[in-house]
Amino acid sequence: MTAHRPDPSGPARIGPNSIIRMAEALREQQGEARTAELFAAAGLAAYLTNPPETMVLEEEVIRLHHAVRAGIGLDAASRAGWDAGRRTGEYLLARRIPKPAQAVLKLLPPGPAARILLKAIGQHAWTFAGSGRFSYQLGHPLRITIENCPTARDAQADQPLCAFYTGTFQRIFTELVSRKTEVREIACAATGAPACVFELRWKE
């Protein structure tokens, strides 16, 4: 199953959590001054004093991830991205995914819960994948694919770069599908793969 943004004619945008939660993660990991330097390098310094309240341009998110990787290295950037993703998952659980729906998902076996959750995620994929193409393959392990993934866009590396999405999926699926969920990016466009692929497991 695939999902696309509803209006592909305009510039691609991504939800403000992509900026806000990265700022939070960097402040905790790198401190206020270094975070300011990294946001300034991305041309996004204003967002630290006036966090975005609406969808932001996809290109701003891409610039931020490039600046963070260039400024603190791939490993530290990966940790910050994962933490930002985890924080985004927390926000979605607290503010965006209705509590009654969460209660129903928690009562279901992991397979059916994952199927329902992924359908809902797919309907809103444009809010986090931007101009990327989101799809998934049911089963176990379950696989989520993002073609033209923003966090790997225009990048080359010897390791996966999309920890932001790994952290987000980890937090949501651990809460709503199975406490045993483990998420791993098994392919990344930055390493030469056709798309970024995330594998989700909850069975031994």
Summary of the structure (lengths in Angstrom):
residues: 204
radius of gyration: 16.2
end to end distance: 26.0
largest distance: 46.2
contacts: 685
relative contact order: 0.16
helix: 55%
strand: 14%
